[in-house]
Amino acid sequence: MIIFAANREDRALNLGIKDMNEEQPYINFDEYIRASEPHKRERAEAWRVAIGLQAVDGLQVSEYLKQTARQHIEGEITIDEAREQIKQYYISKTKHDDNDDEKEEADRVSGNIAKLISSPSFTFNAAGVMAIHRAIFEGVFKHAGTLRTYDITKKEWVLQGDTVTYGRWQDLRMALEYDIEQEKQFDYRGLSMGEVVEHIAKFISGIWQTHPFCEGNTRTTAIFAIKYLKSIGFECNNDLFELHSWYFRNALVRANYRNVAKGISQDYSFLNKFFRNLLMGENHELKNRYMLVSAPAERTSTEQVEDKHRINTPTSTPTSTPTSIIPESENVKRLIGAVAEQQLSVKEMMAAIGLKDRPNFIEYSLSPAIKNGYVRLLYPDSPRHPRQKYLLTVKGLAAYKEMKG
């Protein structure tokens, strides 16, 4: 049995081709992002992403949520106190507006996401994906963290009302486990940064296409992507998920839509642009209207060819392009070159570099390399493990490849 999903995502069919995020004026957190206090900046960044992601389902947060977010950013209340205040606000509210249910969902989910982004924990398996969904929609959906038990279709604006083919409900857990296991075994060594980004985009696209939950799949996929990227060494600016959340969802749709009868193939170019901007600091134009299966006339064939060329051409000049991920620190560069494709202890790394002062090595080489996502611990949950080794992250391997090239 197939159930046609009649949730908030279907309203996208009536939004026209103007970018949804251009219509969603959210609170400006820039004053906090620029603040000198790191804890305020981190909280503000978490709230920006949390609030911005509500646009994928056509939701907007309330003014009360924004005031509560400011209290948390300022350190007046904890994140759990902020979430409880939001909950009590709707319980005690006497005057109800027509869109209260939608605002309550947006507010409570935003609070949950802000907490989740701030947490360093991450479990890289199917149960971890379910745990993220449960944490996001706790207190909002009764089915939070539960796999759907029916097949679905969804009318997509970007597909002119057609639908992506999502995973069969009987196969959801198996599909998630397969995709994640394949990613665990994937070897990033020898890839350029452009190839790394292309692979990551396809992996995240596959997780989304499974669509394991009744609702909230895109928001779950976005948070999963943010936490996974951090786990493999990328300390990226997640503002793109706030500023272009609607584009992110439509790009996932286009990457998973195929209609042979109409001559339409899966198109990863839009999703690749998003991730190249996110991970490589590029500045591709992210416009929803270009993703319509019948693109607007102003989007000429020449522009499309040029875009395709830019996406398929990896960056390879390490010092003359802004997309280079080679660190500026000579100490970190030497450490990356020494570790290369090995697993080394602190003693072995020092010997490889030719250093004898352990405190100096840790302060100026190892700590910055770990902080900036180039090197990771073999046993991250046990820093003092007797057989502790260090190896390059995906970002570190890409930097190593670029340095060699």
LINTA-V923208 format. One record per residue. N is the residue number from 1. PHI is phi in degrees with one decimal (* if undefined). D_LAST is the distance of its C-alpha to the last C-alpha in whole Angstrom. Layout:
BEGIN
N&PHI&D_LAST + N&PHI&D_LAST
END
This chain:
BEGIN
1&*&54 + 2&-107.8&51 + 3&-106.6&52 + 4&-81.2&51 + 5&-72.0&49 + 6&-111.1&51 + 7&-105.2&49 + 8&-62.4&48 + 9&-63.6&45 + 10&-65.7&47 + 11&-67.3&48 + 12&-60.0&45 + 13&-62.9&47 + 14&-104.0&49 + 15&-87.6&47 + 16&76.0&46 + 17&-93.4&42 + 18&-71.6&42 + 19&-58.2&39 + 20&-59.4&41 + 21&-65.6&39 + 22&-73.8&40 + 23&-102.5&44 + 24&-112.5&43 + 25&-75.6&44 + 26&-100.3&43 + 27&-58.0&44 + 28&-92.3&41 + 29&-98.3&40 + 30&-58.1&38 + 31&-62.2&40 + 32&-83.5&39 + 33&-60.6&35 + 34&-86.2&36 + 35&-66.6&38 + 36&-77.7&37 + 37&-77.6&38 + 38&-59.1&36 + 39&-66.1&38 + 40&-68.2&39 + 41&-63.4&36 + 42&-64.2&35 + 43&-65.5&38 + 44&-63.8&38 + 45&-63.2&35 + 46&-63.6&36 + 47&-69.0&39 + 48&-59.3&37 + 49&-64.6&35 + 50&-59.3&39 + 51&-72.1&41 + 52&-63.5&38 + 53&-67.8&38 + 54&-66.4&42 + 55&-65.2&41 + 56&-65.0&40 + 57&-112.4&43 + 58&69.9&45 + 59&-105.2&46 + 60&-129.1&47 + 61&-81.9&47 + 62&-88.5&51 + 63&-64.5&51 + 64&-62.4&52 + 65&-60.0&49 + 66&-63.5&47 + 67&-64.6&50 + 68&-66.1&49 + 69&-59.9&46 + 70&-62.0&46 + 71&-59.6&49 + 72&-68.0&46 + 73&-61.2&43 + 74&-73.9&46 + 75&86.9&47 + 76&-75.8&50 + 77&-139.1&50 + 78&-82.8&47 + 79&-64.6&45 + 80&-69.0&48 + 81&-67.9&51 + 82&-63.6&49 + 83&-64.8&49 + 84&-68.3&53 + 85&-61.2&54 + 86&-63.1&52 + 87&-60.4&54 + 88&-67.6&57 + 89&-58.5&57 + 90&-81.2&58 + 91&-67.9&60 + 92&-91.5&62 + 93&-65.7&62 + 94&-95.7&65 + 95&-98.8&64 + 96&-111.9&62 + 97&-96.3&60 + 98&-62.3&59 + 99&-104.1&56 + 100&-60.7&56 + 101&-61.3&55 + 102&-69.8&52 + 103&-67.7&51 + 104&-63.0&52 + 105&-60.5&49 + 106&-60.6&47 + 107&-67.2&48 + 108&-69.3&48 + 109&-67.0&45 + 110&-61.2&43 + 111&-62.3&44 + 112&-65.1&43 + 113&-66.8&40 + 114&-58.0&40 + 115&-68.4&41 + 116&-65.4&38 + 117&-64.2&35 + 118&-75.2&36 + 119&-84.2&37 + 120&-79.5&34 + 121&-70.3&35 + 122&-160.9&33 + 123&-113.9&34 + 124&-95.6&32 + 125&-159.5&34 + 126&-60.3&37 + 127&-62.2&39 + 128&-67.1&37 + 129&-62.7&36 + 130&-64.0&40 + 131&-66.0&41 + 132&-64.0&38 + 133&-61.0&41 + 134&-64.0&44 + 135&-66.6&43 + 136&-70.0&42 + 137&-108.3&45 + 138&-58.1&48 + 139&80.8&51 + 140&-113.3&50 + 141&-111.0&50 + 142&-66.3&52 + 143&-93.8&50 + 144&-56.8&47 + 145&80.5&45 + 146&-108.8&46 + 147&-67.9&45 + 148&-67.7&47 + 149&-119.1&50 + 150&-155.7&50 + 151&-84.3&48 + 152&-134.6&47 + 153&-134.4&46 + 154&-140.6&45 + 155&-72.1&46 + 156&-111.9&43 + 157&-59.2&43 + 158&-68.1&40 + 159&-104.3&41 + 160&56.1&44 + 161&95.5&46 + 162&-81.1&44 + 163&-128.1&43 + 164&-77.6&40 + 165&-87.0&41 + 166&-91.9&40 + 167&-64.9&40 + 168&-65.8&44 + 169&-61.7&45 + 170&-68.7&46 + 171&-107.3&43 + 172&-60.0&41 + 173&-64.7&40 + 174&-62.2&39 + 175&-65.6&37 + 176&-62.7&35 + 177&-62.9&35 + 178&-65.2&33 + 179&-60.5&31 + 180&-69.9&30 + 181&-65.1&30 + 182&-62.4&28 + 183&-68.0&25 + 184&-60.1&26 + 185&-89.0&25 + 186&-69.5&22 + 187&-103.1&18 + 188&-83.3&16 + 189&-61.5&13 + 190&87.4&10 + 191&-90.1&11 + 192&-74.6&9 + 193&-62.5&12 + 194&-61.9&14 + 195&-70.7&14 + 196&-59.8&15 + 197&-63.0&18 + 198&-61.4&19 + 199&-66.4&20 + 200&-61.0&22 + 201&-59.7&24 + 202&-68.6&25 + 203&-64.1&26 + 204&-63.5&28 + 205&-60.3&29 + 206&-65.7&31 + 207&-61.2&32 + 208&-66.4&34 + 209&-61.5&35 + 210&-59.0&37 + 211&48.1&39 + 212&-72.5&41 + 213&-116.6&43 + 214&-64.0&46 + 215&-144.6&45 + 216&80.5&42 + 217&-69.1&39 + 218&-70.0&37 + 219&-63.8&37 + 220&-64.7&37 + 221&-62.5&34 + 222&-62.5&32 + 223&-67.6&33 + 224&-58.6&32 + 225&-62.6&28 + 226&-58.9&29 + 227&-72.9&29 + 228&-67.4&27 + 229&-60.2&24 + 230&-65.5&25 + 231&-68.5&26 + 232&-106.8&22 + 233&107.6&21 + 234&-93.4&21 + 235&-97.4&23 + 236&-91.0&24 + 237&-79.5&26 + 238&-85.1&29 + 239&-57.9&31 + 240&-59.0&30 + 241&-70.1&32 + 242&-83.2&35 + 243&-77.3&34 + 244&-134.0&33 + 245&-65.2&35 + 246&-69.3&37 + 247&-63.2&33 + 248&-55.8&32 + 249&-66.7&35 + 250&-65.2&35 + 251&-65.6&31 + 252&-64.4&32 + 253&-60.8&35 + 254&-64.9&33 + 255&-70.7&31 + 256&-119.6&33 + 257&-109.9&36 + 258&-141.9&37 + 259&-138.9&40 + 260&-61.6&40 + 261&-60.4&43 + 262&-96.9&42 + 263&72.7&39 + 264&-109.5&37 + 265&-108.1&34 + 266&-59.9&32 + 267&-126.9&29 + 268&-88.4&26 + 269&-60.1&25 + 270&-68.4&27 + 271&-69.4&26 + 272&-61.0&23 + 273&-59.8&23 + 274&-57.6&25 + 275&-74.1&22 + 276&-67.4&20 + 277&-62.9&22 + 278&-69.4&23 + 279&-101.9&19 + 280&-116.7&17 + 281&72.3&20 + 282&-77.6&20 + 283&-132.8&24 + 284&-69.9&25 + 285&-72.1&28 + 286&-111.4&30 + 287&-121.5&33 + 288&-64.5&36 + 289&-64.3&38 + 290&-71.5&35 + 291&-90.8&35 + 292&-54.9&38 + 293&-60.3&38 + 294&-112.9&40 + 295&-65.6&38 + 296&-62.9&40 + 297&-61.1&41 + 298&-67.2&39 + 299&-86.5&35 + 300&-75.1&35 + 301&-63.4&33 + 302&-62.8&31 + 303&-62.7&30 + 304&-66.4&29 + 305&-64.8&27 + 306&-63.1&25 + 307&-61.9&25 + 308&-60.9&24 + 309&-63.8&21 + 310&-64.6&20 + 311&-70.1&20 + 312&-87.3&18 + 313&-101.4&15 + 314&-70.4&12 + 315&-79.9&11 + 316&-138.2&7 + 317&-92.6&8 + 318&-68.9&8 + 319&-107.7&11 + 320&-113.3&13 + 321&-129.7&14 + 322&-68.8&16 + 323&-87.5&15 + 324&-65.5&12 + 325&-111.3&13 + 326&-66.6&11 + 327&-67.8&15 + 328&-76.5&17 + 329&-68.1&18 + 330&-65.8&17 + 331&-62.5&19 + 332&-68.7&17 + 333&-58.9&14 + 334&-63.2&15 + 335&-65.5&17 + 336&-58.5&14 + 337&-65.4&12 + 338&-73.6&16 + 339&-71.4&17 + 340&48.6&14 + 341&-106.3&15 + 342&-107.1&19 + 343&-120.6&22 + 344&-125.9&23 + 345&-81.6&26 + 346&-59.7&27 + 347&-61.0&28 + 348&-68.7&25 + 349&-65.9&22 + 350&-62.0&25 + 351&-65.2&25 + 352&-65.6&21 + 353&-85.0&21 + 354&90.8&24 + 355&-111.6&26 + 356&-120.9&30 + 357&-87.9&31 + 358&-62.0&30 + 359&-56.7&32 + 360&-64.5&29 + 361&-61.4&26 + 362&-66.0&27 + 363&-69.6&28 + 364&-104.8&25 + 365&-122.4&22 + 366&-69.3&23 + 367&-59.5&25 + 368&-63.0&23 + 369&-65.7&20 + 370&-72.3&23 + 371&-58.8&24 + 372&-92.7&21 + 373&81.7&20 + 374&-95.3&17 + 375&-128.7&20 + 376&-134.9&23 + 377&-83.1&26 + 378&-67.0&27 + 379&-120.0&30 + 380&-64.0&30 + 381&-81.9&34 + 382&-135.0&35 + 383&-55.2&33 + 384&-99.8&35 + 385&-56.1&35 + 386&-62.6&35 + 387&-111.1&32 + 388&-62.6&30 + 389&-131.4&26 + 390&-127.1&23 + 391&-144.4&20 + 392&-76.6&17 + 393&-76.9&18 + 394&-58.6&17 + 395&-63.9&15 + 396&-63.6&14 + 397&-63.6&12 + 398&-65.1&10 + 399&-65.3&10 + 400&-60.6&9 + 401&-61.4&6 + 402&-67.3&5 + 403&-63.3&5 + 404&-68.0&4 + 405&-78.0&0
END
